[in-house]
Amino acid sequence: MKEIKNKVFYVGVNDRNKALFEGLWPLPYGVSYNSYLIDDEKVCLIDTVEVDFFPQFLENIHEVIGDRPIDYLVINHMEPDHSGSLPLLLKYYPDIKIIGNKKTFDMMGGFYHIKENEAEVKNADTLSLGYHTLNFYMTPMVHWPETMMTLDTTDGILFSGDGFGCFGALNGGILDEAIDTDWCWLEMIRYYSNIVGKYGTPVQNALKKLAEIKFDYICSTHGPVWHQYVKEVVKMYDRMSRYETEPGLLICYGTMYGNTERMAEVIAKAASEAGVKNIGMFNVSKTHHSYILRDLFRFKGLIVGAPTYNNGLYHEMETLLSEIANKDIKNHYIGWFGSFAWAGKAVQKISDWNENKIHFEPVGEPVEMKQALTPEVKAQCEALGKAMAEKLLGE
């Protein structure tokens, strides 16, 4: 097992078989379930792993401590991909003392009917393991109510739970300095935008607590152990939780026969000619929405368009707008367009979504097309793309 520093070991596992994280989000690179073991006078395990991987997890633990008992288990996060091995772990280590907060234990009883060996901690409480000393920081709603982070003050190692997490299995290397991290950055944004993105204010509250302490390593429950890029990772979370973006444009459209797609192409070309370099275009029926949400956290401008369908809005666009509204994203611009064959509803439906649920700042005039692209509609699409470009570049 990989030693991170001074007998702090990585004992996590990789899942390369799961297709959808939480049954929702694609995992093209797999995912890791990270757990850590501190081999001190008192042995302390930080989080567990998804229950299907318990045999490998147990083997990893034995490789570090052999037949020694585990004295403490710290549960930073109760989501089952991190706590799922707890009932089996207690069969092998029945005397382990479980460290968590009150909400941790409420969930532990609900999920696993376990109510023994509890040791409750509050914010800033400490625990000595011998050489290592742990401090506990409550970080509620990053992204569950019981979440907390644990700091090894001796070596500056932050065990951050799902905070600073990233999709992707670990291909041999564990620390960022030992691997090519190029793939990590967009997968970290996609992880944040889909899993944590709704909770910008709680993330900011957590970052304020972390600003008062020193740490050189971030040991999240998903993705690499961050050491070389700690500052960059914290800055990325700070930027995303403030809903800060770059002046790019995301164009999302639904289309049945290609006519609405032609409108999107005209809008994109006009925005490009007006000076916008970062333009992402997605067919909402072809691209998984997790990638669209990822780029919505990157780019400030959004233009959406779809056909009228069954006297309402094209289904996949309705779903996307619902997902955007649920994330409570702030500080964005929006424009929209739509098409119809005999009864136009799409443009009004998108307008209603923005006015009642999404609340982005409207830019340009909405464009509605009947049946097929005409010179007049083309000019309106060009005007919408240009208006968005001017708004984005004007900043």
C-alpha positions in Angstrom: 0.0 0.0 0.0 1.1 3.5 -0.8 2.6 5.5 2.2 1.6 9.1 1.8 3.7 10.4 4.7 4.9 9.2 8.1 2.9 6.0 8.3 -0.2 7.5 6.7 -1.3 4.9 4.1 -3.7 4.8 1.2 -5.9 1.7 1.5 -8.6 2.5 -1.0 -9.9 0.6 -4.1 -10.9 1.3 -7.7 -14.2 0.6 -9.4 -13.8 0.2 -13.2 -17.0 -1.6 -13.8 -19.7 0.8 -12.6 -21.3 2.7 -15.6 -23.2 5.4 -13.7 -22.2 7.0 -10.4 -25.3 7.3 -8.1 -27.1 5.7 -11.0 -26.9 9.0 -12.8 -23.5 10.2 -13.9 -21.3 8.4 -16.5 -17.9 7.1 -15.4 -15.8 6.9 -18.5 -12.6 6.6 -16.4 -14.1 4.6 -13.5 -14.1 5.9 -9.9 -12.0 5.4 -6.8 -13.3 4.9 -3.3 -10.5 6.2 -1.1 -9.8 5.2 2.5 -6.7 6.0 4.6 -5.0 4.2 7.5 -2.8 5.9 10.1 -0.4 3.3 11.7 0.5 5.0 15.0 0.4 4.0 18.7 -3.3 4.0 18.1 -4.4 2.8 14.6 -6.9 5.0 12.9 -8.9 4.2 9.7 -10.3 7.2 7.8 -13.6 6.3 6.0 -14.3 2.9 4.4 -15.2 1.9 0.8 -18.2 0.6 -1.2 -19.3 -2.8 0.2 -18.7 -4.7 -3.0 -15.0 -4.1 -2.6 -14.7 -5.2 1.0 -12.4 -8.3 0.5 -9.8 -6.2 -1.3 -10.2 -3.4 1.2 -9.6 -5.8 4.1 -6.5 -7.2 2.3 -5.2 -3.6 1.9 -5.6 -3.0 5.6 -3.9 -6.3 6.5 -1.0 -5.4 4.3 -0.3 -2.3 6.5 -1.0 -3.5 10.0 -1.1 -7.3 9.8 -3.1 -8.7 12.7 -3.0 -5.5 14.8 -6.5 -4.2 15.8 -7.9 -0.9 14.5 -8.6 1.5 17.4 -10.5 4.2 15.7 -12.6 4.6 12.5 -13.3 8.3 11.5 -16.4 8.7 9.4 -16.2 11.9 7.5 -19.2 11.1 5.3 -22.0 8.6 5.6 -22.9 8.1 2.0 -22.9 4.4 1.4 -20.0 4.4 -1.1 -17.8 5.5 1.9 -19.6 3.9 4.8 -20.9 0.7 3.2 -18.2 -1.6 4.5 -18.8 -0.6 8.1 -21.0 -3.6 9.1 -18.5 -6.1 7.7 -15.6 -4.1 9.2 -17.1 -4.5 12.7 -17.2 -8.3 12.3 -13.4 -8.2 12.0 -12.7 -5.4 14.4 -15.6 -5.5 16.9 -13.9 -3.2 19.4 -13.2 -0.3 17.0 -14.3 3.1 18.3 -16.3 5.0 15.7 -15.6 8.8 15.5 -18.3 11.0 14.1 -20.7 13.8 14.8 -24.3 13.6 16.0 -25.7 13.6 12.5 -23.2 10.8 11.6 -24.6 8.6 14.2 -28.2 9.3 13.4 -27.5 8.2 9.9 -25.4 5.2 11.0 -28.3 3.9 13.0 -30.7 4.4 10.1 -28.5 2.8 7.4 -26.9 0.0 9.4 -28.7 -0.3 12.8 -25.4 0.3 14.5 -25.5 2.2 17.8 -22.5 0.9 19.6 -18.9 2.2 20.1 -19.8 5.8 19.2 -17.4 8.6 20.1 -19.0 12.0 19.2 -16.8 14.9 18.2 -17.7 18.6 17.7 -16.0 21.3 15.7 -12.3 21.8 16.6 -12.2 18.7 18.8 -8.9 16.8 18.8 -7.7 13.2 19.1 -4.2 12.1 19.7 -3.0 8.8 18.1 0.6 9.1 19.5 2.7 10.8 16.9 -0.3 12.1 14.9 -3.0 14.4 16.3 -6.3 14.8 14.5 -8.5 17.9 14.5 -12.1 17.7 13.4 -14.0 20.4 11.4 -17.7 20.3 10.7 -18.5 21.1 7.1 -22.3 20.5 6.8 -23.9 20.3 3.4 -20.7 19.6 1.5 -22.8 17.9 0.3 -24.7 16.0 3.0 -25.7 17.4 6.4 -23.3 15.2 8.4 -20.2 15.9 6.4 -17.0 16.8 8.2 -13.2 17.0 7.5 -10.4 15.7 9.6 -6.9 17.3 9.7 -3.7 15.5 10.7 -2.1 18.5 12.3 1.2 16.7 12.6 1.9 16.3 8.9 -0.7 18.7 7.4 -2.9 16.1 5.8 -6.5 17.0 5.3 -8.9 14.1 5.0 -11.7 16.0 3.2 -14.5 13.5 2.6 -16.2 14.2 -0.8 -14.8 17.7 -0.7 -12.2 18.2 -3.5 -13.3 14.9 -5.0 -12.9 13.8 -8.6 -14.3 11.2 -10.9 -11.8 8.6 -12.3 -10.1 5.5 -11.0 -6.4 5.7 -10.0 -4.2 3.9 -12.5 -1.4 2.8 -10.2 -0.2 6.1 -8.9 -2.0 7.7 -5.9 -0.3 11.1 -5.4 -0.8 13.8 -8.0 2.9 14.3 -8.4 3.3 10.6 -9.5 0.6 10.7 -12.3 -0.5 12.6 -15.3 -3.3 14.8 -13.9 -4.4 16.3 -17.3 -7.6 14.2 -17.3 -8.4 15.2 -13.7 -9.4 18.8 -14.1 -12.5 18.5 -16.2 -13.5 15.4 -14.3 -13.2 17.4 -11.1 -15.4 20.2 -12.5 -17.9 17.5 -13.6 -17.9 15.9 -10.2 -18.4 19.2 -8.5 -21.1 20.5 -10.8 -23.2 17.3 -10.6 -22.6 16.2 -7.0 -21.8 19.3 -5.0 -22.7 22.2 -7.2 -26.0 23.1 -5.6 -24.3 23.9 -2.3 -22.1 26.8 -3.1 -22.7 28.6 0.2 -21.8 25.6 2.4 -18.7 25.1 0.3 -17.7 28.7 0.9 -18.3 28.3 4.6 -16.1 25.2 4.6 -13.3 27.1 2.7 -13.4 29.8 5.3 -12.7 27.3 8.1 -9.9 25.7 6.0 -8.3 29.2 5.4 -7.4 29.3 9.0 -5.4 26.1 9.0 -2.3 24.8 7.2 -2.4 21.6 5.1 0.0 20.3 2.5 -2.0 17.3 1.4 -5.7 16.8 0.5 -6.9 13.2 0.8 -10.4 13.1 -0.7 -12.7 10.1 -0.9 -12.5 10.2 -4.7 -9.6 10.8 -7.1 -5.9 11.5 -6.5 -4.2 12.6 -3.3 -3.4 16.2 -3.9 0.0 17.5 -2.9 1.7 19.3 -5.7 -1.5 21.0 -6.8 -3.2 21.7 -3.4 -3.4 25.4 -4.0 -4.9 25.0 -7.5 -7.5 22.5 -6.2 -8.6 24.8 -3.4 -8.7 27.8 -5.9 -10.9 25.7 -8.3 -13.4 24.9 -5.5 -13.4 28.5 -4.4 -14.1 29.7 -7.9 -16.8 27.1 -8.6 -18.6 27.7 -5.3 -18.6 31.4 -6.0 -20.1 30.6 -9.5 -17.2 32.5 -11.1 -16.8 31.6 -14.8 -14.8 32.5 -17.9 -16.4 34.4 -20.8 -17.4 31.4 -22.8 -20.7 30.3 -24.3 -22.6 27.1 -24.0 -25.2 26.4 -26.7 -27.6 23.5 -25.9 -30.3 22.4 -28.3 -32.9 19.7 -29.0 -33.7 18.9 -32.6 -35.9 16.3 -34.3 -35.3 16.8 -38.0 -32.3 19.2 -38.0 -34.1 22.5 -38.4 -33.6 23.7 -34.8 -30.0 22.5 -35.0 -29.5 24.9 -38.0 -30.6 27.8 -35.8 -28.0 26.7 -33.2 -25.3 26.6 -35.9 -26.2 30.2 -37.0 -26.1 31.5 -33.4 -22.7 29.8 -32.8 -21.2 31.2 -35.9 -22.4 34.7 -35.1 -21.0 34.6 -31.6 -17.7 33.3 -32.9 -17.4 36.0 -35.5 -18.2 38.6 -32.8 -15.2 37.4 -30.8 -16.2 34.5 -28.5 -13.5 31.8 -28.6 -14.8 29.3 -26.0 -18.0 27.9 -27.4 -19.4 24.5 -26.5 -22.3 23.0 -28.4 -24.4 20.1 -27.2 -27.3 18.2 -28.6 -29.3 17.5 -25.4 -30.5 14.1 -26.8 -27.0 12.9 -27.6 -24.7 14.3 -24.8 -25.2 13.2 -21.2 -26.4 16.2 -19.2 -23.6 15.8 -16.7 -21.2 17.2 -19.4 -23.5 20.1 -20.1 -23.7 21.0 -16.4 -19.9 20.8 -16.2 -19.5 23.4 -18.9 -22.3 25.5 -17.4 -20.0 25.9 -14.4 -17.2 26.9 -16.7 -18.9 29.3 -19.1 -21.0 32.3 -18.2 -23.2 32.4 -21.3 -26.0 29.9 -22.0 -28.2 29.8 -25.1 -30.8 27.0 -25.2 -33.3 26.1 -27.9 -35.7 23.3 -28.7 -38.8 22.4 -30.7 -42.3 22.4 -29.5 -43.4 18.9 -28.7 -46.9 17.7 -27.8 -48.0 21.3 -27.2 -45.1 21.7 -24.7 -41.3 21.7 -24.6 -39.1 19.0 -26.2 -38.6 16.5 -23.4 -34.8 16.4 -23.1 -34.7 20.2 -22.9 -37.4 20.2 -20.2 -35.2 17.8 -18.3 -32.1 19.8 -18.7 -33.8 23.0 -17.6 -35.1 21.2 -14.5 -31.6 20.0 -13.7 -30.2 23.6 -14.1 -32.9 25.0 -11.9 -32.2 22.3 -9.2 -28.5 23.3 -9.0 -29.4 26.9 -8.0 -26.6 28.3 -10.2 -26.0 32.0 -10.1 -24.3 34.8 -12.2 -25.1 33.6 -15.7 -26.6 35.0 -18.9 -29.2 33.3 -20.9 -30.7 33.5 -24.4 -33.2 31.1 -26.0 -34.8 30.1 -29.3 -37.3 27.6 -30.4 -39.2 26.1 -33.4 -42.6 24.7 -34.2 -44.6 23.2 -37.1 -48.1 24.4 -36.4 -48.4 25.6 -32.7 -45.5 27.4 -31.0 -44.9 26.7 -27.3 -41.2 26.1 -26.9 -40.0 29.7 -26.6 -42.7 30.6 -24.1 -41.9 27.5 -22.0 -38.2 28.3 -21.9 -39.1 31.8 -20.9 -41.3 30.5 -18.1 -38.5 28.2 -16.8 -36.1 31.1 -16.6 -38.5 33.6 -15.0 -39.8 31.2 -12.4 -37.0 28.7 -11.6 -33.6 29.5 -13.1 -33.3 33.3 -12.8 -30.4 33.9 -15.2 -30.0 37.4 -16.8 -31.8 37.4 -20.2 -29.7 38.6 -23.2 -30.9 39.4 -26.7 -34.3 38.7 -28.2 -35.7 35.2 -28.2 -36.1 33.7 -31.7 -39.0 31.6 -32.8 -39.0 29.7 -36.1 -42.0 28.2 -37.9 -41.1 25.0 -39.8 -37.8 26.0 -41.4 -35.1 28.6 -41.5 -35.9 31.8 -43.4 -33.6 34.8 -44.1 -35.6 36.7 -41.5 -35.1 34.0 -38.8 -31.5 33.6 -39.7 -30.9 37.3 -39.1 -32.7 37.0 -35.7 -30.4 34.1 -34.8 -27.3 36.1 -35.8 -28.5 39.0 -33.7 -29.0 36.7 -30.7 -25.5 35.2 -31.0 -24.0 38.7 -31.5 -25.9 40.1 -28.5 -24.6 37.3 -26.2 -21.0 37.8 -27.5 -21.2 41.5 -26.8 -22.5 40.9 -23.3 -19.7 38.3 -22.5 -16.9 40.3 -24.0 -18.1 43.6 -22.5 -17.0 42.3 -19.1 
